[in-house]
Amino acid sequence: MSTSMKVSLVVFLAMRLLAISEAGFPRLHFSGQFLADTCTLNNDPFNFNIDNFNINRDPPCYPNYTFPHCNWNPTGSGDFRLVNCSVTKVCYKNGKCTTNDPIVGKRITGSDDTVAAKMSDLDPYFQMFTSQLWGLVVGVEGAFQGTFKVNTVMDIWQRCKEEGCPGDPGSSGYWSSVLESVMWLDQDGNNERGSRSTQAKIVPTFIDQLKFPRGQTSPAETLNIKFTLDMMNEDPRTPNFAHGRVIGSISSVEDEEARKRGIPEFNRMLWGQGVIGALQGHPILPGMKDYYHAPFYMDDRNNKVVVDLSNSLPTHLNGTLVDQGNLFLLLIHNRSSLQLKDGIITNCGEILNNPGSNVGAIGYTADEWLSQDAGIVILDMDMGTNMDDSLVARYPVVMVVKEEAPPSQQWRKQCLPVLVEHLEGLYIGAAEDRVFRIPKPITKTERSKGTKSSWQTSFNPFASSSIEEDQHSWSLKVFATKFGEVAKGIELTVNLTKNNRKNICTPEDAVNVSDNPNQQQSYGKYITDDNGIVVIKFQADREGLDCSLPGLEKRREQQVDGQLYVYDVYTTRVNDDLTFPPNLQTMTHLYCKLEKKEFYTWVDDIYPICQRYDNLYPVMKPLFNLASYKEVNSRSTRIKLLHSLQLPLDDPNHMPVTRDLSLARRSMIVDWLKSDDRKYNLVNQKIELKELKENLQLALRLEWATIPPYLSAFYSIKDGFNTKVAILLKSIVIEEMHHMSLVANILNAIGGTPVLNDPDLIPTYPGPLPGGCRPDVAVQLAKCSLHQIHDVFMAIEKPECSGKIFEKISTLDTFDSNTIVMPFLSAFVSTDFASTDFASTDFASNDFDPSTCPNSKVEEVIKSLKCEEDVENYQPDTIGAIYIHKILCPMIDLYKSGGLTFNRNTTKQYPVPFRVTNMCTAILAIHQIIDQGEGGDPCDPFYTGPEGEPELSHYYKFAEIAHGKTLVQAQSDTFHNAYNPKQQQNNGDNGRDVCDKSEHDLFTPCGGQACCPLKYEFAGAPIPFFENAVWPTLPNPSSSKYPPGSRARKMSDRFNEKYTSMIRCLHDLFNGHPGNMKKCYGLMSSLTVDAKKMVQTPVDPDGDPNIGPNVAPTFEWYPPVN
């Protein structure tokens, strides 16, 4: 060998020794399934708005299902697990692979408890590409176990190329990270702590190499792990729902220093999608789109090329790889040897026949290649041949080509380059996780290190700071390699992304990309250092984003916290759609600032957050009801919440599962839960007129939401049967419509606008009532039954039972309704939406005269209500509490301060029950709503009706049906008196909660806790109810449950079309067109006729109407709004 050749060989070998990773062996392959039971409700920004949330807007569905707003798993748990996975092959340190090692077939284990890892994304406007895994534990049965370092999914693409492949099930992506804190089991199956393992003993030939990869005495603490997911099953009709395929590998960490810097094990990249050709000006041919990027490395010790194709090759819908012909791995030492025309290699035969270039064929079509080899190709390099090219052999360009048939016999063999390394060998990527939540939450690692800034910031967001600390900083670390070696001096550009900018990245100046004193940077350019690393520093206001700024209007409307910022990182930009490297992005969710207050309260601060997560994550409902103040305030729930909220972000039990609650808001909730004074609302808290109008609109929706369930029960009763029950139900529906009218009249009187014609406001079922009212009640549409009456209807109308709110409601009884308004009310006592023509009645002459309600009476009530006092010790989620706390008391406060005036022009108001013209009529309206609904006094089921006669409130009417008898007074007295709180002043602090037990089983709505001076029992005339006299209608119906084109669907659509028309008619009626009542009445009557036909019609055309299920009205907006 010549001297020059010897020198070249020495230099070549020396450069090889400087390579970052000499080997990725030993390595094990595994395959199996994964479970990704992600909750998909938070994928839709609409669902974040607690005022408009509709649980049925996102029903479960399956691929290609066309229902509006359909998503595949609205009730998911967020769990992620590896399922039925096992070791399929091992490769030893010398690069030899086998399926005969004792560890092959062993189970891939998860955590050693029952807690699954969690999968979550970052923002509803940018979901799939930011999915992260939290708390994942991975190991091999009886061998080792480690914790997956949190990282974000990479290189998601549409892998399935068959026509009709759906989105997610046809997609593929991978996670690449390390297992930290690896715990090894000794040969006796004991772990490091000496506890006995239940797993079988393993002969550790392979495991020894994995445990001591460099021959050291102490076991490895970290291992590389990479796995690819695809074939996600989103069809809830199948037993494998929410599962998919996983293939992956676990290997030793050869270079610990390189790992700490962030250089990946696979330190080179074959770029797919025609990217490299496009950089050279070549066209991107259709066949190139079938292949995606493939990381690889050169194993210099064993002279092998290791390529990971697990996420690179196209598949059929059933998961099998598409056989597209022969694929070859090439090492191109002399680039000029390639003859390219329009992106195709035209001298492919010569290249493939050169053993120095053609490393070998890729056997991707072999049986079980994906599952057994995890998509990893290991081919031998002919280093002796490569040396003929002298020093150029150090830098061969690697590519995968697909053999193409020549256009004709006269043409030479052609090859399509489908995976190609950058011509300068460049591979640039994120050295650490590229997804950030700012201000940054604390993780287990930071907690274990005692990181002062993270810990203090997470639980003291408003701690004092110096001027230098006014900015919160975070960094993205990027690596660069050239042909597998660290690349110094690579210049990078960082810019806000130009694509997919809808509702993200504004305001642009909220985040600064700033200088890092340890890096070279100029004009947005960053340059890698001697280790091939560049650190890009970002800054934002320490407390978060000012979310009142322009550009955030849509997110504010949808109540989506903060803003998402997406930055592209690249060396070259060809156009808006192509950069190099492609799709290297960093994403930051910058949260809104939290308003500083002396006290945070349930109503204004805690409830909106809790209600939102109760909506978005319904799987929590069996554990606790986050929307209920009573439950959240209970000791047991507070302990659970405090525990979960204070866990590190990467703990699988961290709450919320979605990990999108800002530090400041989580700290606020924690402080509130820890406080001895967990305020429901502030003393003397004032609200603006705008908020009062919003609360009245909420009340309008609340009254509206009760009508469809009551009507569903009424419609289901067979004609001529259960007549007393039907009469009671019908009377309640009429009164609920009167309540809607009264609320609309109050709104009009104070300058508001009642809104009913918005499809986003339409009540949906099953689901909670609007505004957090009775959050523990799942309101359903169902046939009439004692269960529905007792468990749903009575729960909706449940009265207040204790505390100052009850006293406020009772104070309204001081209004002498018999002399003030009852003479007028008697005019419409027989009004019935199904039998009386409102339009033919002259109510103008019967308008209530405000002069009959003197100011002295109003002032007396205002003084007695004591709205300025703090409201405490009551259940704040009943209808009565909402009317008192959110409407009446704020209305009185505004009235007293001069901030509330009443419009004496009542032409916009509907005169039934009466128009609202002043404070007196407004109080009377609220009084009537409360009295008729849940009842003003739980000890007195009666209220004074329009003709001055005692009548039962809704709660007690339902109770009569449930008990089968009318309610009568149990005492000998022939009269009844409203309960006076003063009667109980001597009972101590508990007041009404203290009472001697009676020998009789007397009725009280407060579970026997209220002591009442008058006793009532269900001992009057019978109210019989026969279950078999009810049509067996479909429970909780929706249009999607009726097959398109079927009779049931046509009947449902026709009903919904009329129902929508009626709602629009009522909207106009309450907004200045009271004469429209004749039209509305006609629609109401028609709905009753249609519904009575529907409930007698089986869903199945061949079904028996007496067996069912029969068609039931769905009360949906028509046509559906997508």
Phi, psi and omega in degrees: 000135182293160180299317180297322178293322179297316179299317179299318180296318178298313179299318181299312181295323179296318178295325178297323181292338179277355180300150187293315183231119181277336182196150174250026180245152000288156184214142172241149176252148176216159177206164180161220180236165172230155172249126175233082184272054184288142175276126188257006178296327182278007174282342183253114181303333180302326186286351180282337182281112185290341180282332184247006186300137181223106184300330182271000175292335182237069181287156175300146182206187181224167186308138178070012176285139192257005181296137182302138177062021181295135169222165198271344184206066184293344181247028181292159183266346185087359184290144170228129180217152165271128189237131176052041178263146179213162178288130182251338181195152174232148176237125184282176184299332179277004178089357179278137184243151182205158172251011185256002179291148181302337182280341179297131183097347179290150185284138169280122186262159173258208179292159183271019171229191186265004183275123178277158171293169181236141176247131179211155176253193192253323189200143182295343179267358183204079195264292195303323187277003180237017182292132180236155177249129184239130173074025180279130177243130185228141177197184175241134183313118176074007185240301183200170178201138180215168182259127180292122177289127187305132176209169184255147179302149183234152169051053174285134179209164179277097188279321181285123186254004179288150177296131180090005176298127179286172185298277186298313180298337179265004183262164180213152177193170182221158172248135176229124182200204176229154168268123181257163177050047182294130178252124183258146176259136181282183186293342177267006179084013179268145174272181186298335181272000174087000179285147184283128177274148177273356183276159182288152177291141182243136171287114197268045178302304179287318184298324177301318179294322180289325183283323181234071188294334181248017178075013182285166182276329180269143183290155179296139179262345179227151176223147173284144174217138178213133177213148183248137179245138172203185178057040178296126182266112181250022181259105183292354179277352187254152181291340182262024182303139178068015176248164177201188183262141175228136171227141184197183181214153174231131184218168180284156175266107184285317185241097184295323180294317178297321179298317181296328178286340178104010177283126185285161177301312175274097193262012175226167186218133168264118186269131179260193176063017178074017186298311186293319176299320180296325177297333180266004178091006179277153178288152174270107184279152183306319182295336180290333182290350182276000185228141182241169188305143182229112176289149179207172173207162176262122175271093185290333181291320182254006180054054180230152169253127181244115183241131178262105180258015185298336183239024191241340188254146182287152181231163167280171180298330180278003175096347178287147181288144178282123177279102181253018179104188185286133174245138181231146174262124183243144169247111183262103181275330180239099187297332180291348179286344179277131174252110185250138173221116182054038176086358181252136176281116185269343177254043187296325181300317179296318181295313183294333180276356180266109181296341177283342179254318184273102180288326179155168178279149179263116185274055186287346182270359180294150179301136175059024180297317179295312185288322185276319182261000180056027179074012183262128179257129178237113182236147180278141175261143176266086185293328179298317179294320182298331184293341178299337181269013175057220187293342177297336180297340178294334188232058176286138173277129184260140176208156171249128182241151176252124181291128182246145175289138179293152181301330178206171182295337181283344183272154175281163179298139181244157176225142176259115177288111185258333176226119188225135174285149175304140186299338175258011177072018186285133170225119183234131181201177179284127180279342176220181179301140186253010180249134186228144170244119189236134355303144191287128176287167179272145176244173179301319182297315179294323179293318181294330178277349182069036182299113187298312185297317183294315183291315182291321180295323186291335182236013174211071188294342183249023177300146181297150182216158175280174179300322181294337183266008181291342180254138174263129185246146172212160189227145171252125178258127183240138176254159174218133175233155172235116182052038176087356179253154180302138184248111179270146172079018177280125184268127181242150175244142180236121180219152170302140183299149180262347185250154174052053185266012184297118176060025173226166172069016175232146354290143189292332185272007180289334179241132178251135170264107194248172179293144169246119185300340181269001182236157172272124182211137175206134176053044179077010179257137179236141187236131182293150182269194183296338179264009180073025184239141170229138180251120181258120187259133178243151179221147174210170177305135185301329183268354179115197186267138172283100188277010172268359183288156175298152181096352182246015187300314183294320180291324176297315180300322181272358179062035175270121187290131171075201182214152178256134178240125182242124180244136172271138176240124186202164172258329184223134173241114178280313176201186183297336183261352185222119172231165171234129355291151181286139171062027172273106185228152170239136185240132179232127172264109179263116186279158177291149172296148175263128179298130180282128179224156175289321178227142172252140186237163179298310187298312189269333191237314186276313184303314181303323179289313182297319179296322180296315180286333173295324177288312188284340186227067187296347180295343179282344187304321178294341181274310177196157182261101183294339182275355183259118177301319182299317183284316179298327182280350180289152186297316184296318180290321180298321179297315180297315182294317179298319179298311185289322183290335184263003175287152177301156184301325184270006174282134182297339180269003181301144179235136003280156181301324182290346176056029180245030174258125184294158178302315184297318181287324176295320178296321178300314181295316179300314180297319180295317180294327181282338186292147173283340181245079181276090188293135172281316177207162182281149174293137176058027179291129181260145174239155180277164180300324180300318180291324177299319178296320178296322179292324176291322175297322176298318178296323177298316177295324180296314178295319179300319185294339181278339189288311180303319177297318180294320178293323179301317178293317180298314181297328187285345181286129180293140182301132178088359180238159178047045188295320180295321178295316180298320179297316179298315180298317181297319180296324180291318178299316179300316181292327176295324177290326173297322179296319176302317180297317181295317179297316178298323179294320176298316179301313179297322183294329182258013175093014179267180180228110177296134182239121175234342189270023177257117181299338179287345182264353185294133180296145178231155187220147356285153181174174181281164172288157181295157170070018180077013178284129180046059186295343180274000183254122173270103183286129185233157168263122183202166176294165179290129178204161178295327176297312181296320180296311187282313189273338182248302186294314179294327178293322177299317188264013184303131182281166168290146185239339184204168172087182186292334178298319178300318181297324177295318178296317181295330179300328180298337181291350178288343172297125177278081185298331182297328183259339184274307191231345187296326176302324178287318184298330182297343181293334182241024183300331182264005183300132185217121184296342182259355185222347184243136179275100180303321188295338183273356183264134178269091181276347184301322181285347182257008181304142180292135180271112182300337182294341178284354177245092187291153179300328180300321179293317178298314180297324178297316179294315180301317180294320182290329182293328179053049182295341181286346179281152178294138178267122183213167175058042175216162179275109193273012187247015177271164180299317181299318180296323179295316180294322180285310191280324184261346184235299188295307182296316175299324179296319179294319179300315179294323179297315181293327182274358181084008182269006181227123176233155182248134179280117182284348176279109187257018184294336179281344187271150174268132191283004180244127002289320176198160179279152178256121185235343182203186183295325181297311181291331176294316178296318180298322179297314180294321178300315182295319180300314182292314182298314182288328184281270184271346180095138182285333186222118180295342177272349180229103184287355185257150169228164182278118183280180184302330181261016178082004180266148178291132178231154180278142172285171185300318182304316184282331173297316177296323179296323177299318179296316182297324182269347176079009179212158178285155181270128180229158178287134185274350181267172180281347181299142179265005180226169176228149178239144175295144182291134178254121182303333181296338180296339185253013185297335182271004182274004180089191184296330183284344176054248186290347182277000180250122182198141175289145180289140180264154176288338181266154175272080186273148184279136168211141181283358186255028176064029179081005184271343182265135175264117187245139180290332178247143184250140178230147178214159180272084184224015181269209183298142181292147172237085186290146176223126181246118182299325183282359176260027179232136178290137183280077183281159179292125179286145178045058184288157170212157183301327182294343179276351177256123183304136177305135179086349181284164177298320180301316181294319179296319178295319180295314180297321180294318178298313183294327177296316178291321179298316178297319178297321179294320179296318177296322179296316178295325177300314178294321180302317182275001182234048171099008180231061181298339179289353180285357186300328180297319178293316180298320180298320178298320179293321179298315180296319180295323178298319179298317179298313181297317183295321180296330175285319183299314186292348177260005184250119178295145175298317176281124181304334180262010185281168178261121182297339178276350178252320177077193001286145180260162180295139178229146177300141182258345178054051180250158176291140181224135356288158181302144180260122180271000000 
